[in-house]
Amino acid sequence: MPLVDSHCHLDFPAFSEQREAVIDRARQAGVGVMLTIGTKLSAFDGVKAVAERHDGIYCSVGIHPHEAEAEPGVQADELLAHAAHPKVVAFGETGLDYFYEHAPRDAQKANFRAHIEAARAAGLPVIVHTRDADEDTEALLREEMAKGVFTGVLHCFTSGERLARAAIELGFYISFSGILTFKKTEALQAIARDLPLDRILVETDAPYLAPIPHRGKTNEPAFVAHTAGRLAALRGLALDEVAAVTTANFHRLFAKTEPYAG
């Protein structure tokens, strides 16, 4: 069963001169499907273009919390305008980032709620970025879930066990990146070991956060195999088992996607 990179940024400048080679290396490493993520509406055409050019590559549309002030006042309708495109399978990434706080918290929350409104209306998942904002992220998700059911994923998870358990309770998935392979991440590894396996995804967040043994290099989708391998070791499973389950989880969550036929 091929692997899936559930979160990468193939439109970013780091890949501009080698995008096709990066995609080829991913295929050679067994990564059949990749989800390239929107971070700004102003740059969405570039994100969509990558997905349109390649079988097995899908995209999301959204505004990263860092951009919530630069691209303020987004409405759900603006996001929903893109939802019918066959390659657009989710909204985001959105959420709350209190580590950098590149945008005011109120702007981040309003941005987050607009994405959730779109997700609820379209029946597509929302991709959530959360950093140093566990309490507010949980509270906002619970408030919005009370208005009507939606689903999604906490991507590149580095938060605490309470938020992980709350997200699972709310029907969300948890995605782990190359950080899972880093030293001194025992608490995160324990969460990855103990969460229900049918709610776990793997990702690269490429070009960031390259896993060991590539740490310090430009990350790319092929390297998701290292994160999957670490997850397999933590759970006492074969890599093939983890690949099969995380791939199935991905297609269940992102229901518009299809397995890569190659």
Summary of the structure (lengths in Angstrom):
residues: 262
radius of gyration: 16.7
end to end distance: 12.2
largest distance: 46.4
contacts: 942
relative contact order: 0.16
helix: 46%
strand: 17%
